[in-house]
């Protein structure tokens, strides 16, 4: 499975190629799915381009994307979009249009409560376990661990030279991960080496403008679809060589 991560916390300063509005996100999602993505991860944005978890913003984004694609659509619940943990739970409970899944960063305050609220509403939970945090240890001790949809093993090391080593360390920290499927991905300079490692290990992965703005050769990516197409090609080559 290759998930497309459409925009992340990026904004207008990252260039016009990054989709921000519901319409632009839906168009980008449709192109990425046509290129081979089988799942969508998106950061719903306010009109001013900020990540938001309000019912209105989430509904507008999820509905617009679903009007164009027939694959699962997931959203972020990152603390930067709603810093207060209790308010984050209230946001989840207020959603009128439910995504198929939502990511919860396990190192953030209130992660367990947010995950429980999502599960209560029948929304799948992607447990975001970031390298360089205590997320893996907290997840290992969580009673909710066996109930998550999958684990997002997020390698935050942006170096092309060391990201693969960081990925191996993160996977070792995760251990059995409550028996849940693992999606392994990197970011910035580490995005492509970690994607290739995921291919060799037979793990799900993701690629998109949230994780990197460039292709493996360093050229600026023109779209999420271009990243997905190249990501699938690299993933499959890595599978064969692994």
BELZI-V15062 format. One record per helix or strand of 2 or more residues. SS is the DSSP state (alpha for helix, beta for strand). FROM is the first residue (numbers start at 0). LEN is the number of residues. Records with the same first field share a line. If there is no record, write none. Layout:
SS: FROM-LEN + FROM-LEN
//
This chain:
beta: 1-4 + 38-4 + 71-5 + 100-5 + 123-7 + 149-5 + 181-4 + 203-4
alpha: 11-3 + 21-13 + 54-12 + 84-10 + 110-10 + 134-6 + 144-3 + 162-12 + 176-3 + 187-14 + 223-18
//
